[in-house]
Amino acid sequence: MTSRAAFVGYMPYLVGAVGVTLLVFAASLFGILTRPDGLLAVLWPANAVLLAAFVRVPTMNSPIGWLGAITGFICADLITGSDINKAAWLTLANIVGVAIGLVLIRRWGSQDRNLRRPEGVLYLCLVGAAAAVGSGLVGIVIAIVLFQSDPVMTFLFWTCTEFSNYVIILPFALTVTRWSAIKTGCLELIEKVKGDWRQLRGSLPLVSLVISLVLVALVGGPGAIVFPLPALLWCALSYRTNLIALLIMVMSLWLMVELELDLLANLSEGDDPYYGVISLRVGLAMLVLGPLTVASIDRARTALVERLDHAAHHDFLTGILTRGAFMPLGQEMVDRIAEQKGRLTIMVMDLDHFKRINDDHGHASGDRVLVEVSRVIQRSLRGGDLFARLGGEEFAILVPNIAPADAQGLAQRIRKAVEETSIETRNEIRLHTTVSIGMICRELDAPVALDSLVNEADKAMYESKRAGRNRVVQH
């Protein structure tokens, strides 16, 4: 039984190792097939993909996972014609770079790994540069041992190529979402377009990027590398970071193939291709940093605006709507229901003897009671109901399209749930409270002010107080 349990515990790591092996093998094979004669691959995704896999899937980052990665690298080289000696040295260069990158990337926070902050792009450059230098240093040994070539030029070429690969591929590998999420997003987009064709305007940045890449092929020349930059910046301000990372990777592959092969084809006999290719690959890496930074800044700005909007519309203590947000949103609901000639239930509730809690146990305990009661009430509500703290210990709820009997049952469930809630204070004292609820149910067939409805429910709540508290009174 113990051995069986141990096997079950190791199973995720075995599965992760198999996944790493297949992933590295496929990515390495892709890179090898894009390798011009005598040069490193146009795009080598294996190292960046492996680094991201180790970061995102902990069961892959294990000793057996590293062994699987080494196996994937070597097998890809062997089946494409390399001997075992060359395959081993090339694998060592790849592994050293990934190991250095993994040590550094673990120091990032999750916000930086997902490029949610502009600093994440800077860290991306530093990690990519360090990993590239590590591979480049092994490249010096490879140049001397295997190829008897210039070690300085090999180091520069290897380092620059690895740096561009990390900068171009790692953002996508770190931020790519699951296929199920991509499929769901595509289906939602299709439904939106079916409902309103003007939603297609959101594809204009992508269309402009495609046009810019066509211009690269038609015009060519050394300046063609910057043709896609305006379109990429537009995309960065329009789409999510993971989509920008995907577009950058696809665009970079296109530009590398288009411009690099064109560069090599136009070399005169005896010309050294290394300087031109180095310039092109580093230039492309520098090109994509701009849109990545813009996308990261825009995402951080959007997150800040969302936090500010939430703070402006939600109570700082309980997290539910404030009175200032509840009244306009509630009036919109009232107008919509009146137009549809529907039914609306309004509840106003007040905690009983709340002042006594504050006086006897302190305001911190009173705040704890408000938070817990809010959670208890919210668990009883539906997604379309509006729930707000009107002020102090008073709350309000709008429940659309519910039968009067069901509304009465809901109010009683809320009252009972609050009564049964035990709230522990910081000094380990358990408090109990009750709630008085006033409620009205209305068939709305004409516009009406929400203020008047809330005031009517408020009067019913005070009747509940006078009747002895901890009860529901309906007008």
N, C-alpha and C positions, 0 to 999 in steps of 0.2 A: 504494500500500500504506500509505503514511504517512497519507494523508487518510482511508482506510478505518479505520485504527487510531484516528485521532482521533475519527471518528464513533462508533465503538464505545465509546470512552472517555466521550463526552458523552451516550450513550444513557441511562444511569441518571438523569442530571439532566433530560433531556427527559421521561422517564417520570415523574419526581418532580414536574416542573412541571405536567404534565397532571393528575396526582393532586391537587396543591394546588388547581388551578383548579376541579376538580369538587367537591372537598371543601368549599372555601369557598363555592362557589355553592350547594350543597345546604344547608349550615348557615345561610347568610345568608337563603335563601328560607324556611327554617323560622322563623327569627327574625322576618322581615317579616310572615309570616302570623299570628304571635302578637301583633302590635303593635296595642294599642288606639288608637282615634282620638286623634290629638294627642299621644301619648306614645311613649316608646321601647318596644322589644319587651319582652314579659313575660319571655322567656328568649332571650338572644342567644348561641348557642354558637359562632359563627364565630371570634371572636377567640381564645378559650381553646383551641379545637380547632386553629386555625392555629399558635398558639404551641407547643402540645404536638407537633404534626407536625414543626415545625422542630427541636425538641429531639430527638425520637425517631428521625427519619429524616433523616440528614445530607444525602442527595441532594436533598431538598426545599428545604433552606435554601441557595439559590443565587440569583444575580441573576435568572435566568429563573424560579426558583420564586417570588420576590417579585413578579415581573411577572404570573405566573399568579394569585397571590392577589389582586392589584389587579384583574385582569380578572374574577375570580369575584365580587368585591364589586360592581363596577360593573354587570355583567350582571344580577345579582339585583335591583339597584335599578331598572334600566332596564325590565326586563320586568314589574315591578310598578307602573309608572306614574310613577316619578321622572324628572325631566329630567337631562341630563348634568351640569349645573352642581351640582345637589343631590347627585347620585350621587358626583361627584368629591370634594366636601367631606366627605360621610359616610365615604367610603373613606379619606380622609386621616386622619380621627379614629381609625378602626379600625387603620390601619397604624402610626400613631404609638404607640398603646397596645401593640400587639404588639411593636414594635421595642424599646420600653423594657423590656417584660417579658422579652424574649429576652436583652438585655444583662445583666439581673440574674439570670435563672435559670441562666445559664451559670456563675455563681459557686457554685451548689449542688454538693454531692457527689451521687453516684447514690443514696446512702441517703436523702438529704433529698428528692430528686425523687420517689422512690417512697414517701415518707411512712413510712419504716421507723424514723424517729426522731421524737420529739415536736417537736424543733426544726424539722422540715420543715413543720409546720403554721404555725409563726410565719413562716417564710420565705415560705410561700404567701400569707399575709396581706400581707406587705411587698411582694411582687411584684405581687399583685393591686391593692394600693392605689396603687403607683407607676404601673402601667399605666393604671389608671382615671383618675388625676389627669392624665396625659398626654393621654388622650382628652378629658377634661373641658376642658382648656385649649383644645383645638381646637374643642370645643363652644361656647366663648364666642364665638369668631370666627364660627361658624356661626349662632349666635343673632343676632348683629349684622348679618351680611351677608345671610342668607337669610330669617330669620323675624322680625326686628325685635322680639325678645322680651327679657325680663329676663335679662341675661348671668349675673348671680349665681345666680339660680334654675336657669338652664340648666346652669351648672357643677356645682352641688350635685346636681341630678337625674341628670345624665350620669355624674358620678363615682360616685355611690352605686349606680346601676344597673350600671355596668361592674364595680365592685368585687364586687357580689353575683354577677354572672355568672362572674367569674374564680374566686371562692371555691367556687362550686357546681359548675362544670363542669371546671375545670382538674384537680382530683384524679382524676376519672374518666378524662380524656383522657391523663393521664400514667401511670396505672397499669393501664389496660384491657389485657387479654391478647388474644392472637390467637384468632380464632374456633375454630381447631382445638383449642386448649387448653380453651376453654369447652365445646365439644362433647364432648371426652374426659371432662371433669369431670362433665358431665350424665349421660353413659353409665355412669360409675363409680358415681354416686349411685343411678341406677336399679337397677344390679346389687346394690348394698348393700341397697336397700329390698326387692328381691325375696328376698334371703337372710334378712333380718330386718326386719320392718315397723317395729320400734321405732326404726330409723334415721330415721323420719319426725319423731321428736322434735326433730331438728335444724332443722326448718322452723318451729318455734314462734315464734322471734323475728320471722321474716318475716311470719307470720300476725298477730302482735300489731301489727306496723307497718301492715298492711292495715286492720285493725280501727280503729286510731287515725285513719287517713285517712278512713274512713267516718264516724267521729264528727265529724271536722272538717266534713264536708258536712252532717251532720244537725244539729249544735249551732250551728256558726258563731260569730260574735262575735269581738271582738279577742283573747280568750284562746285561741282555737282554734289559733293558730300553734304553741303549745307542746304540743299534744296528742300529737304523734308522738315527743316527746323521750325519754320512758322506753323506748319500743320501739326507737328508734334506738340508745340506749346499750346495750340488750340485744343488738342486732344487732352493735354494735361489739365486744362481748366474745365473740361467737360465730362471726363470719365473717371472711374475709380482707379486707385493706384494699381491694383492687380491687372486691370485691362491695359493700363499704360505700359506696365512692365512687359506684357505679352506683345503689344504693338512694337515696343522698342526692340525686343528680341527678333521678331520677324523682320522688321525694317533693317536691322543691322545685318542679318544674314543676307538679305537682298543686296544691300549696298556693298558688303564685302565681296560677294560673288560677282556682282556687276562691275564694280570699280577695280577690284584686285585682279581679276582675270583680264580686264581691259589693260591694266597697267602692265601685267606680265607679257601680254601679247604685243605691246608696243615697244618693248625693250629692244635696243639694238644688240647685236652680237657682242658679247663680252661685258655688257653692262651688269652692274651688281643690283639684284632686285631687292636686297635686304632693306636699304634705306627707304625706298619708296613704300614698301609693304609696312615697315615699322611706322612711318609717318601716317599712312592710311589707317592702320589699326588703332594707334593711340588717338588720332584725330577723331575717329568714330566713337571711341570711349569717352572722350571729352565732350563730344556732341550730345550724347545721351544724358550726361549728368545734368544739363540745363533743364530739360523737360522733367526728369525725375525730381529735381529740387522743386520745380514749380508745382508738380503734383503733390509732393509732400507738404509744401507750404499751404496749398489750397485745402488739403485734407485736414491739416492742423487748424486752419482758419474755420473750416466748416464745423469741426468738432467744438471749437470754442463758441461759435455762434449758437450751436445746438445747446451747449451747457448754459449759456446766458439766457437763451429762450426758455429753457426748462426752469431756470432759477426765477425768471420773471413771471412764469405762469403757475408755478408749483410752490406749495408751502415748504419753507426751509426745514421744518421740523418733521412733518408727517409725510411729505412727498406727494400729497394729493393736490388738487387744484386750489388756487387761492380764490377769494371772492372776486377779485378783479378779473380773473380768467374765466371763472364760472359763469358770471352774468352774461357776457357776450356770447360765449359758446352755448349757454342754455337758451338764450333768446333765439339763436339760429335754430336750435332743436325745436323750440316752440313754434316758430314760423313754419318750419318744414312739416311738422305734424299737423298744424292747422291747415296747410295747403292740401295735405293728403286726407284731411278729416279723420285723423287718428285719435288715439287715446294717450294721455300722459299722466304719470303719477309723480307727485312732488312730496318728498319727505324732508322735514326739518327736525333735527334731533339735538338734544342737549344732555350732556353728562350730569347726573344727579350728584349734588353735594360735592362738586369739584373743588370749590373754594376750601372746603374742609381738608381735602387731600393736600393742597398746597400749604395750608397753615400747619397741619400736623406733621407732614413728612417732607416738606420743602418743595421748591419749584422743580428741582431735578426729577423728583419722583412724579410730580404732576406731568412733566413733559413725557416721561416714560409711559404713563397711562395714556396720554393722547396718542402716542405712536402706536402702542399695542392695540388700542381700540380702533384706530384707523385701519390697521392691518386686518383685524377681525371683520370689520364691516366690508372692506374691499373684497375679501374672499367670498362674500355672499353675492356680489354683484356680477353682472354680465359685462362683456367688453364694450358694449355701446352705451352703458349707463354713465352718467356724469356724477362725480363725487367730489365734494369740495369742503374745505374748512372755511366757514364764514367768518370765524373770529373766535378767539378764546376756546371754549369747549363746545362750540356750536357747529354743527355740520348740516349739509344739505345734499340730497340725492335727487336726480331726475331719472326716471325709469320710463322709457318710451314703449308704447304698444304692449301693455300688460293688462290682463283682466283684473277688475277690482278684487276678486277673491284671491287671485295669485299675488296681487300687491299687498293685500293684508297678510297673507302667509309669509311673504318676504320680510315685511316689517317685523312680524313676530319672531321670525328666525334671527333677525339682526338683534332684536331686543334680548332674546334668550342667549345668543352667543356672547354678547357683551356681559350679561349677568354671570355666565359660567366661566368667564376668562379670569385667570389668576395671574397677576402681574407682579413680578419680583423686582424690588427696588435694589439699589446698590448696597444697602445695608442688610440685604437678605430678608426684608419684610415683604410679605405677600399682601397685595392690595386687591380689592374687588370694587367694582363700580357698577352702576346701572345707567340706563339711558331712557329718557322720555322722548317719545316720537309723536309728532303731529303729521298727518298725512291727508292729502286730497287727491282724488282721481277725477280727471276731466276728459270729456269728449270735446276736442277742439275742432270747431268748424269755422272759426273766424280768428283773425289776429288778436293777440292779447299780450299784455306786458308781463314779462316774467316776474317783475317786482311784485305785482299784485298777487300772483300765484304763490310766491314765496311768503309774502306777508300773511296770506290766508292759512298756509301750512304752519306758519310760525304761531298764529293764534291757537291752532289746534294743539301745538306742542305745549303752550302755556296752560291749556285746559288739562293736558296730561299731567303737568306739574301739580296743578291744584287738586287733581283727582287722586293724588297719592304717589306720583312718580312711577318709574319702571313699568310703563304701559304704553299702548298705542291708542291714540285718539284720531278718528277719521271724520272729517267733515264731508 
